[in-house]
Amino acid sequence: MPRTLFAGSFKTGTNGHVGLIETFVRRAVQRRQLRALEDHELQDIGVSRVAAHREAGKPFWRA
């Protein structure tokens, strides 16, 4: 059977590492939440609107 790019990455290891799919879902949720923040909330966490827009615009598979 040929190996794939993500072979074995879909399992959660016993050492606490999060699987690839869980990481993708977490990134997508966090970026959606970041996009929804108001300007004063972004200021509270020290992130500019431009930086938030740039991060929120990344696809879920890109770190």
N, C-alpha and C positions, 0 to 999 in steps of 0.2 A: 504494500500500500504506500503511495507516495506521501511524503511529509508535506504539510501545508504551512503557510507562514505563521499561523496561530496555533499550531499543534500543541495541545496540552495547556494552552493558556486559559481555557474556559473553566478550569477547576479552581476551587478555593483550597489552597494548601493548608496543611496542618500547622504550619508555623505562623499563621495569622495573615499571610498575604492575601489580598483581595484579588479575585479573578478579573480577567479582562473585561468581561461584560459588565460586571458590577462597577468597575472603574468608568466605563463609558457612560453608564446610566447616571452615576454620580456627577460626572462632568456636565452632562446635558442639563441636569436639574440645577446645578450651581450656576451655570451660565444663564439659564432662563431666569433664575432669581436675581442675578446680577443685573440683567437687562431691565428688570422691573423696579430697581431701586430709584428713589427720588434723589435729586441733587444734594439735599442736605444729608441724606443717609450715606451717599458716596463720600461726601466731605468728612463725615464722622469716621469713616474707615480709611481715609487718606487716599482715595482713588479718584482720579479725574474722570469726567464723563467720556473723554476720548479713550482713555485706557480701558474703561469698563466696556465701551462699545467694541473696541478691538478684541478684547478677551471674549465677550459674549458672541462675537461673530465667528469665532473659530469652530470648526466641526468637532464633534464629540471625540473623534479618534486622535485629534492633535493635542498634545500636552501644552 
